[in-house]
Amino acid sequence: MKTTNLLTVAVFGALTMAAPLPAAAQGSGILGDDASACANGQGPAIRATITGLRDRTGRLKLELYPGNESDFLKDDRDLVSEGKFFRRIWANTPGSGNVVMCIKAPRPGTYALFFTHDRDGKNKFNFWRDGAGFARPGNLGRSRPRLEQALVTVGSGVTNVTIRAQYLRGVAGFRPIE
């Protein structure tokens, strides 16, 4: 019995090592747990190209909310307890190169996409240090982000968006670095 178990473990280990690596590991450059969905065109998913990072520290986060005002930026525990969709993807900030993240959507439709650059890695938004961004152009300013800035219509394939990171820039509030 023990020999059979050891043989099973050895065969399983060899098969696992021979299995194809996830798309991010294969050099697709796409970050996050959903990277293979975007690399292989397995929608519905969003491929977000992030530009304008202040630096290459900390972690990056994408969050996908239902595309309505009452659920936008609502606590994820509340959304889940109400039976509503919510998804969060984390990735370490790469030291160089393009920053592209992927997040799956449950089905085609309109969603609110929110990006944060957690520069200190504490998993709590630091208004003074961290960055944020949305798929639609425009400065975030000093007030709560508007739903319209975050809306993305996702088709059955991979939807491409560009998010320009913004950071606190004095009395004008959040604006892009460049």
GIWOKA-V755784 format. One record per backbone hydrogen bond with DSSP energy under -1.0 kcal/mol. NH is the residue of the N-H (numbers start at 1). CO is the residue of the C=O. If there is no record, write none. Layout:
NH/CO + NH/CO
This chain:
5/1 + 6/2 + 7/3 + 8/4 + 9/5 + 10/6 + 11/7 + 12/8 + 13/9 + 14/10 + 15/11 + 16/12 + 17/13 + 18/14 + 19/15 + 26/22 + 27/24 + 28/23 + 31/100 + 35/32 + 37/34 + 38/34 + 39/35 + 40/36 + 42/37 + 43/41 + 45/157 + 46/103 + 47/159 + 48/101 + 49/161 + 50/99 + 51/163 + 59/118 + 60/91 + 61/116 + 62/89 + 63/114 + 64/87 + 65/112 + 67/110 + 68/66 + 72/68 + 74/71 + 79/75 + 80/76 + 81/77 + 82/78 + 83/80 + 84/79 + 87/64 + 89/62 + 91/60 + 93/58 + 101/48 + 102/31 + 103/46 + 105/44 + 109/154 + 111/152 + 112/65 + 113/150 + 114/63 + 115/133 + 116/61 + 117/131 + 118/59 + 119/117 + 129/126 + 130/126 + 131/117 + 132/166 + 133/115 + 136/149 + 141/174 + 149/146 + 150/147 + 151/147 + 152/111 + 154/109 + 159/45 + 161/47 + 163/49 + 165/51 + 166/132 + 167/175 + 169/173 + 173/170 + 174/141 + 175/167
